[in-house]
Amino acid sequence: MTNDPQELLAAKQEADKQKLQFTSFVRSVSGDAPTEKGQVVEPQHRETDQQNNMKDVENRMLE
């Protein structure tokens, strides 16, 4: 790993580009329309599953 700001910036830009490509790919496969920059994406309402609810209760008990 490097501490050179230019190398870190280049690595971040490359990672961002890969994330964008992956997001575009997933959207094309899933049929979702690509969103424009600045467009608000409404969260999808999903039923939470029982395992997540149980874990949530367990985590609250540990606090």
HUSUL-V549163 format. One record per residue. RES is the residue in three letters. PHI is phi in degrees with one decimal (999 if undefined). PSI is psi in whole degrees, 0 to 359 (none if undefined). D_CENTER is the distance of its C-alpha to the mean C-alpha in Angstrom with 2 decimals. Layout:
BEGIN
((RES & PHI & PSI & D_CENTER) (RES & PHI & PSI & D_CENTER))
END
This chain:
BEGIN
((MET & 999 & 148 & 24.22) (THR & -117.3 & 158 & 25.60) (ASN & -108.6 & 5 & 26.01) (ASP & -69.0 & 119 & 26.99) (PRO & -56.6 & 323 & 25.01) (GLN & -66.6 & 319 & 25.35) (GLU & -68.9 & 320 & 24.03) (LEU & -62.9 & 318 & 21.07) (LEU & -63.3 & 316 & 20.30) (ALA & -62.6 & 319 & 20.78) (ALA & -65.6 & 319 & 18.48) (LYS & -65.3 & 317 & 15.66) (GLN & -63.4 & 321 & 16.40) (GLU & -65.2 & 316 & 16.47) (ALA & -62.9 & 318 & 13.09) (ASP & -62.4 & 320 & 11.68) (LYS & -64.7 & 318 & 13.82) (GLN & -65.5 & 321 & 12.66) (LYS & -62.9 & 317 & 8.94) (LEU & -63.3 & 318 & 10.52) (GLN & -63.5 & 319 & 12.86) (PHE & -65.1 & 317 & 10.58) (THR & -60.6 & 316 & 8.78) (SER & -62.1 & 318 & 12.43) (PHE & -62.5 & 312 & 13.67) (VAL & -62.1 & 317 & 11.59) (ARG & -63.6 & 321 & 12.60) (SER & -68.4 & 325 & 16.10) (VAL & -74.1 & 320 & 16.41) (SER & -82.3 & 346 & 15.27) (GLY & 90.4 & 1 & 17.40) (ASP & -73.5 & 141 & 15.07) (ALA & -74.6 & 140 & 16.42) (PRO & -65.1 & 144 & 14.55) (THR & -96.1 & 147 & 14.09) (GLU & -80.0 & 156 & 16.14) (LYS & -61.1 & 135 & 15.26) (GLY & 86.6 & 352 & 15.95) (GLN & -78.1 & 136 & 15.82) (VAL & -83.6 & 130 & 14.73) (VAL & -101.0 & 120 & 12.74) (GLU & -71.3 & 131 & 14.46) (PRO & -66.8 & 144 & 12.66) (GLN & -80.7 & 138 & 14.18) (HIS & -85.3 & 122 & 16.74) (ARG & -128.4 & 148 & 16.75) (GLU & -73.1 & 133 & 19.36) (THR & -78.9 & 142 & 18.38) (ASP & -85.0 & 163 & 19.96) (GLN & -61.9 & 323 & 22.89) (GLN & -64.3 & 319 & 21.47) (ASN & -64.8 & 320 & 18.71) (ASN & -62.9 & 317 & 21.52) (MET & -64.3 & 320 & 23.79) (LYS & -65.6 & 321 & 21.39) (ASP & -61.1 & 316 & 20.90) (VAL & -63.4 & 317 & 24.70) (GLU & -61.2 & 317 & 25.16) (ASN & -64.8 & 322 & 22.95) (ARG & -66.5 & 326 & 24.91) (MET & -68.9 & 331 & 28.12) (LEU & -79.3 & 342 & 27.28) (GLU & -71.3 & none & 26.79))
END
